[in-house]
Amino acid sequence: MSNTYALTHFGIQRLADGANIPNDPANSDYQQYLDWVSEGNTPDPYVSPPVAPITLTAYQLRAALNQLTLRANVESIVSATTVQDVKDCWQYASNFNQSDPLVAQILAGLTAAQITNVFTLGVTLAQ
C-alpha cells in the first residue's frame, strides 16, 4: 500500500494532491497529518535530490590542484599510467567532469575528501 504523506525539505507533503502542509498546529491539514501519525503511520522519509557533478575547466582543475599542493601527485599518477586515454585526457581535455571515469583515474592517488576539495575549490576559480 502506498503512503499518504512524505517528508520534504520544507515539511510535509500530502501525496494524493501534492499539497505542502506547514508545521502549523492551527492548520487543519497539519492536524489531519498528526492524527494519521498518531494511528501508527509513518510518512515516506525525505530524500535529498542528487547533487550534480561539477565540471571544471582544465585551468580550474590545475589551479585547484596547485593551491591544494596536490598537482605533483596527479602528475606522477598520469606519468606512471600505461592507459593512453588517461594521459590524453590529462594533456588535451578542456573540461573535467567530477563523475568521469577517466578523471577518476587521473585523480586515483587522492582521497575522496581531497577530490571533493579540488572540485569545490576549482569551481570558485576564474575560468
N, CA, C and O of each residue as an XYZ file, in Angstrom:
508
protein
N       0.841     -1.176      0.000
C       0.000      0.000      0.000
C       0.892      1.246      0.000
O       1.891      1.317      0.716
N       0.510      2.207     -0.808
C       1.322      3.411     -0.889
C       1.053      4.316      0.305
O       0.017      4.218      0.962
N       1.994      5.184      0.564
C       1.904      6.062      1.707
C       1.029      7.275      1.399
O       0.750      7.573      0.238
N       0.607      7.962      2.442
C      -0.260      9.124      2.318
C       0.530     10.421      2.367
O       0.164     11.398      1.714
N       1.621     10.436      3.142
C       2.438     11.637      3.333
C       3.911     11.321      3.121
O       4.357     10.179      3.235
N       4.645     12.381      2.810
C       6.097     12.274      2.689
C       6.726     13.499      3.328
O       6.176     14.599      3.268
N       7.874     13.298      3.936
C       8.622     14.428      4.477
C       9.377     15.084      3.326
O       9.861     14.401      2.423
N       9.475     16.398      3.362
C      10.206     17.151      2.348
C      11.223     18.038      3.048
O      11.294     18.082      4.276
N      11.997     18.733      2.255
C      12.979     19.672      2.804
C      12.285     20.750      3.634
O      12.859     21.264      4.595
N      11.055     21.091      3.266
C      10.333     22.175      3.929
C       9.266     21.713      4.907
O       8.664     22.547      5.583
N       9.010     20.424      5.005
C       7.990     19.954      5.934
C       7.338     18.672      5.471
O       7.989     17.632      5.368
N       6.044     18.750      5.191
C       5.248     17.560      4.889
C       4.506     17.777      3.579
O       4.033     18.879      3.298
N       4.407     16.726      2.785
C       3.635     16.791      1.555
C       2.589     15.698      1.576
O       2.881     14.544      1.889
N       1.343     16.080      1.232
C       0.276     15.091      1.072
C       0.404     14.555     -0.346
O       0.330     15.318     -1.310
N       0.596     13.252     -0.477
C       0.901     12.659     -1.765
C      -0.290     12.617     -2.716
O      -0.101     12.622     -3.933
N      -1.493     12.577     -2.197
C      -2.668     12.481     -3.061
C      -2.785     13.667     -4.010
O      -3.147     13.502     -5.175
N      -2.480     14.861     -3.512
C      -2.640     16.056     -4.352
C      -1.384     16.920     -4.414
O      -1.390     17.968     -5.060
N      -0.306     16.496     -3.752
C       0.946     17.246     -3.783
C       0.957     18.473     -2.896
O       1.879     19.284     -2.975
N      -0.057     18.623     -2.050
C      -0.134     19.802     -1.186
C       0.987     19.787     -0.154
O       1.266     18.764      0.472
N       1.625     20.953      0.010
C       2.638     21.115      1.061
C       1.933     21.596      2.317
O       1.177     22.567      2.288
N       2.187     20.910      3.408
C       1.496     21.192      4.669
C       2.489     21.823      5.638
O       3.499     21.206      5.978
N       2.212     23.038      6.083
C       3.126     23.684      7.030
C       3.021     23.050      8.412
O       1.983     22.504      8.786
N       4.118     23.134      9.160
C       4.120     22.647     10.546
C       3.452     23.693     11.426
O       4.105     24.370     12.221
N       2.147     23.809     11.270
C       1.373     24.840     11.965
C       0.204     24.169     12.683
O      -0.706     23.664     12.026
N       0.210     24.154     14.021
C      -0.853     23.486     14.775
C      -2.254     24.013     14.458
O      -3.238     23.307     14.679
N      -2.358     25.229     13.949
C      -3.669     25.789     13.614
C      -4.159     25.326     12.242
O      -5.319     25.551     11.899
N      -3.311     24.696     11.468
C      -3.668     24.261     10.117
C      -4.406     22.921     10.205
O      -3.913     21.978     10.823
N      -5.580     22.841      9.590
C      -6.378     21.614      9.665
C      -5.696     20.440      8.958
O      -5.821     19.297      9.396
N      -4.980     20.716      7.869
C      -4.256     19.639      7.179
C      -3.140     19.085      8.067
O      -2.873     17.883      8.068
N      -2.501     19.965      8.812
C      -1.449     19.523      9.729
C      -2.055     18.678     10.851
O      -1.465     17.680     11.265
N      -3.213     19.069     11.334
C      -3.906     18.282     12.371
C      -4.254     16.892     11.853
O      -4.104     15.903     12.570
N      -4.725     16.815     10.593
C      -5.031     15.512      9.994
C      -3.765     14.654      9.886
O      -3.791     13.448     10.130
N      -2.666     15.302      9.519
C      -1.388     14.592      9.441
C      -0.998     14.036     10.813
O      -0.609     12.873     10.927
N      -1.106     14.875     11.858
C      -0.754     14.418     13.210
C      -1.646     13.266     13.656
O      -1.164     12.332     14.297
N      -2.947     13.314     13.326
C      -3.860     12.213     13.646
C      -3.409     10.937     12.932
O      -3.394      9.856     13.520
N      -3.046     11.078     11.669
C      -2.601      9.940     10.866
C      -1.350      9.311     11.487
O      -1.245      8.087     11.558
N      -0.397     10.143     11.938
C       0.814      9.649     12.587
C       0.481      8.982     13.917
O       1.059      7.951     14.261
N      -0.454      9.572     14.667
C      -0.820      9.002     15.970
C      -1.474      7.626     15.831
O      -1.519      6.860     16.793
N      -1.977      7.315     14.643
C      -2.565      5.998     14.380
C      -1.488      4.955     14.050
O      -1.800      3.812     13.716
N      -0.218      5.367     14.149
C       0.875      4.429     13.908
C       1.459      4.485     12.510
O       2.298      3.659     12.153
N       1.028      5.441     11.724
C       1.553      5.569     10.361
C       2.868      6.343     10.354
O       3.156      7.118     11.266
N       3.641      6.122      9.329
C       4.930      6.797      9.172
C       5.018      7.374      7.758
O       4.766      6.664      6.784
N       5.372      8.649      7.642
C       5.499      9.239      6.299
C       6.732      8.704      5.575
O       7.671      8.212      6.201
N       6.712      8.808      4.258
C       7.911      8.477      3.492
C       9.028      9.404      3.947
O       8.781     10.583      4.201
N      10.252      8.894      4.055
C      11.362      9.750      4.509
C      11.728     10.784      3.451
O      11.437     10.623      2.266
N      12.368     11.838      3.909
C      12.876     12.861      2.994
C      14.082     12.293      2.250
O      14.978     11.709      2.859
N      14.098     12.467      0.946
C      15.214     12.038      0.122
C      15.760     13.281     -0.564
O      15.076     13.909     -1.373
N      16.988     13.626     -0.236
C      17.565     14.825     -0.843
C      17.847     14.559     -2.315
O      18.209     13.443     -2.687
N      17.682     15.580     -3.154
C      17.935     15.390     -4.580
C      19.418     15.138     -4.827
O      20.268     15.606     -4.069
N      19.722     14.404     -5.884
C      21.133     14.139     -6.164
C      21.858     15.440     -6.516
O      21.287     16.351     -7.115
N      23.111     15.495     -6.130
C      23.931     16.663     -6.426
C      24.571     16.449     -7.792
O      25.182     15.411     -8.048
N      24.427     17.431     -8.654
C      25.022     17.331     -9.985
C      26.541     17.369     -9.869
O      27.089     18.154     -9.095
N      27.221     16.519    -10.638
C      28.680     16.557    -10.591
C      29.197     17.884    -11.136
O      28.576     18.493    -12.008
N      30.316     18.317    -10.624
C      30.923     19.585    -11.017
C      31.834     19.357    -12.219
O      32.545     18.355    -12.294
N      31.801     20.295    -13.149
C      32.722     20.277    -14.271
C      33.643     21.481    -14.152
O      33.187     22.610    -13.972
N      34.941     21.229    -14.255
C      35.937     22.295    -14.192
C      36.637     22.417    -15.535
O      36.767     21.443    -16.276
N      37.086     23.634    -15.836
C      37.967     23.789    -16.986
C      39.329     23.207    -16.613
O      39.618     22.959    -15.442
N      40.152     22.997    -17.629
C      41.498     22.480    -17.359
C      42.248     23.427    -16.429
O      42.957     22.986    -15.525
N      42.089     24.730    -16.654
C      42.760     25.698    -15.778
C      42.255     25.582    -14.344
O      43.058     25.547    -13.412
N      40.928     25.521    -14.149
C      40.372     25.437    -12.796
C      40.883     24.201    -12.062
O      41.235     24.272    -10.885
N      40.921     23.072    -12.761
C      41.400     21.842    -12.129
C      42.865     21.973    -11.719
O      43.231     21.656    -10.587
N      43.691     22.438    -12.638
C      45.118     22.550    -12.337
C      45.389     23.603    -11.268
O      46.242     23.403    -10.403
N      44.668     24.725    -11.322
C      44.853     25.776    -10.316
C      44.442     25.275     -8.932
O      45.114     25.568     -7.943
N      43.352     24.529     -8.857
C      42.920     23.972     -7.569
C      43.946     22.975     -7.053
O      44.280     22.979     -5.869
N      44.443     22.124     -7.933
C      45.481     21.168     -7.525
C      46.723     21.900     -7.027
O      47.344     21.485     -6.048
N      47.084     22.989     -7.704
C      48.244     23.781     -7.272
C      48.015     24.354     -5.877
O      48.874     24.236     -5.004
N      46.856     24.974     -5.672
C      46.568     25.606     -4.380
C      46.521     24.597     -3.242
O      46.870     24.913     -2.104
N      46.090     23.391     -3.556
C      45.995     22.344     -2.527
C      47.268     21.495     -2.462
O      47.313     20.488     -1.757
N      48.280     21.901     -3.188
C      49.576     21.207     -3.277
C      49.425     19.722     -3.620
O      50.091     18.863     -3.044
N      48.538     19.448     -4.567
C      48.299     18.073     -4.999
C      48.711     17.834     -6.449
O      48.628     16.711     -6.946
N      49.149     18.875     -7.114
C      49.455     18.770     -8.542
C      50.552     17.740     -8.808
O      50.438     16.949     -9.744
N      51.596     17.737     -8.011
C      52.695     16.789     -8.231
C      52.216     15.344     -8.106
O      52.665     14.469     -8.848
N      51.302     15.097     -7.166
C      50.748     13.737     -7.003
C      50.051     13.298     -8.289
O      50.244     12.183     -8.772
N      49.236     14.202     -8.829
C      48.460     13.868    -10.032
C      49.399     13.689    -11.224
O      49.236     12.755    -12.010
N      50.366     14.569    -11.357
C      51.327     14.456    -12.464
C      52.055     13.108    -12.398
O      52.307     12.494    -13.434
N      52.389     12.652    -11.203
C      53.059     11.357    -11.034
C      52.157     10.206    -11.457
O      52.599      9.264    -12.115
N      50.889     10.293    -11.073
C      49.929      9.240    -11.440
C      49.788      9.168    -12.954
O      49.811      8.085    -13.538
N      49.642     10.331    -13.581
C      49.448     10.366    -15.034
C      50.694      9.856    -15.757
O      50.583      9.094    -16.717
N      51.867     10.267    -15.307
C      53.087      9.824    -15.998
C      53.340      8.331    -15.796
O      53.968      7.697    -16.643
N      52.866      7.764    -14.700
C      53.094      6.344    -14.418
C      52.084      5.421    -15.090
O      52.340      4.225    -15.225
N      50.957      5.950    -15.506
C      49.932      5.075    -16.075
C      50.331      4.575    -17.461
O      51.064      5.237    -18.196
N      49.831      3.399    -17.792
C      50.031      2.860    -19.132
C      48.776      3.037    -19.981
O      48.732      2.607    -21.134
N      47.765      3.669    -19.410
C      46.500      3.881    -20.120
C      46.603      5.191    -20.908
O      46.579      6.280    -20.335
N      46.718      5.060    -22.216
C      46.919      6.237    -23.068
C      45.749      7.204    -22.978
O      45.956      8.416    -23.049
N      44.530      6.708    -22.826
C      43.362      7.605    -22.716
C      43.481      8.519    -21.498
O      43.079      9.681    -21.552
N      44.025      8.006    -20.414
C      44.213      8.828    -19.213
C      45.243      9.922    -19.495
O      45.036     11.080    -19.134
N      46.342      9.558    -20.134
C      47.364     10.549    -20.476
C      46.807     11.609    -21.425
O      47.051     12.802    -21.248
N      46.056     11.163    -22.434
C      45.478     12.103    -23.392
C      44.458     13.021    -22.734
O      44.410     14.217    -23.022
N      43.653     12.462    -21.862
C      42.652     13.267    -21.150
C      43.351     14.364    -20.355
O      42.964     15.529    -20.440
N      44.368     14.009    -19.588
C      45.088     14.983    -18.774
C      45.713     16.070    -19.641
O      45.681     17.250    -19.294
N      46.282     15.657    -20.777
C      47.006     16.610    -21.612
C      46.079     17.460    -22.480
O      46.351     18.644    -22.678
N      44.990     16.886    -23.004
C      44.226     17.584    -24.037
C      42.798     17.984    -23.661
O      42.211     18.825    -24.342
N      42.230     17.422    -22.618
C      40.836     17.744    -22.291
C      40.711     19.197    -21.863
O      41.573     19.725    -21.160
N      39.630     19.839    -22.295
C      39.405     21.237    -21.906
C      38.511     21.324    -20.673
O      38.490     22.346    -19.988
N      37.768     20.244    -20.390
C      36.884     20.198    -19.224
C      37.044     18.858    -18.525
O      37.315     17.835    -19.154
N      36.870     18.888    -17.202
C      36.991     17.686    -16.391
C      35.747     17.567    -15.518
O      35.512     18.390    -14.634
N      34.951     16.526    -15.781
C      33.723     16.307    -15.021
C      34.029     15.387    -13.853
O      34.709     14.372    -14.001
N      33.518     15.758    -12.700
C      33.773     15.023    -11.450
C      33.371     13.552    -11.539
O      33.959     12.711    -10.858
N      32.381     13.233    -12.366
C      31.908     11.841    -12.436
C      32.509     11.056    -13.601
O      32.135      9.903    -13.816
N      33.419     11.645    -14.346
C      34.027     10.978    -15.495
C      35.015      9.904    -15.027
O      35.881     10.191    -14.200
N      34.900      8.668    -15.543
C      35.820      7.598    -15.133
C      37.290      7.909    -15.447
O      38.173      7.494    -14.695
N      37.567      8.621    -16.526
C      38.952      8.985    -16.821
C      39.486      9.969    -15.784
O      40.644      9.882    -15.378
N      38.652     10.891    -15.365
C      39.056     11.844    -14.324
C      39.327     11.090    -13.027
O      40.265     11.415    -12.300
N      38.511     10.089    -12.741
C      38.737      9.273    -11.542
C      40.099      8.589    -11.611
O      40.781      8.467    -10.593
N      40.500      8.141    -12.799
C      41.814      7.503    -12.941
C      42.940      8.524    -12.791
O      43.986      8.222    -12.215
N      42.720      9.731    -13.310
C      43.725     10.790    -13.178
C      43.941     11.138    -11.707
O      45.070     11.377    -11.278
N      42.857     11.163    -10.944
C      42.911     11.563     -9.533
C      42.975     10.364     -8.584
O      42.696     10.503     -7.393
N      43.337      9.197     -9.101
C      43.292      7.950     -8.335
C      44.140      7.970     -7.072
O      43.837      7.234     -6.133
N      45.171      8.767     -7.012
C      46.010      8.802     -5.824
C      45.503      9.713     -4.727
O      46.112      9.808     -3.662
N      44.385     10.386     -4.982
C      43.821     11.308     -3.994
C      42.694     10.624     -3.231
O      42.048      9.710     -3.744
N      42.468     11.070     -2.013
C      41.346     10.549     -1.237
C      40.045     11.171     -1.756
O      40.071     12.161     -2.488
N      38.929     10.590     -1.375
C      37.628     11.143     -1.762
C      37.480     12.571     -1.253
O      36.948     13.430     -1.955
N      37.946     12.826     -0.040
C      37.861     14.179      0.528
C      38.724     15.149     -0.268
O      38.314     16.285     -0.508
N      39.901     14.723     -0.677
C      40.767     15.593     -1.476
C      40.129     15.915     -2.826
O      40.180     17.055     -3.287
N      39.531     14.913     -3.454
C      38.866     15.136     -4.747
C      37.714     16.119     -4.583
O      37.545     17.026     -5.398
N      36.928     15.939     -3.537
C      35.838     16.878     -3.262
C      36.389     18.286     -3.077
O      35.832     19.247     -3.608
N      37.474     18.410     -2.330
C      38.086     19.724     -2.110
C      38.583     20.343     -3.409
O      38.444     21.550     -3.609
N      39.157     19.536     -4.291
C      39.642     20.037     -5.576
C      38.479     20.629     -6.381
O      38.590     21.740     -6.900
N      37.381     19.903     -6.486
C      36.270     20.377     -7.295
C      35.531     21.531     -6.622
O      35.058     22.442     -7.301
N      35.430     21.497     -5.302
C      34.778     22.591     -4.571
C      35.581     23.876     -4.718
O      35.001     24.941     -4.924
N      36.887     23.798     -4.617
C      37.741     24.963     -4.802
C      37.763     25.386     -6.266
O      37.632     26.569     -6.582
N      37.928     24.425     -7.141
C      38.053     24.718     -8.567
C      36.904     25.508     -9.142
O      37.104     26.382     -9.985
N      35.700     25.206     -8.691
C      34.525     25.905     -9.230
C      34.517     27.382     -8.815
O      33.821     28.186     -9.435
N      35.267     27.745     -7.797
C      35.312     29.145     -7.342
C      36.381     29.945     -8.086
O      36.429     31.168     -7.953
N      37.226     29.290     -8.855
C      38.331     29.962     -9.528
C      37.904     30.460    -10.906
O      37.014     29.888    -11.535
N      38.537     31.511    -11.359
C      38.254     32.059    -12.687
C      38.522     30.997    -13.743
O      39.425     30.172    -13.601
N      37.741     31.031    -14.780
C      37.892     30.044    -15.837
C      38.937     30.485    -16.797
O      39.216     29.785    -17.770
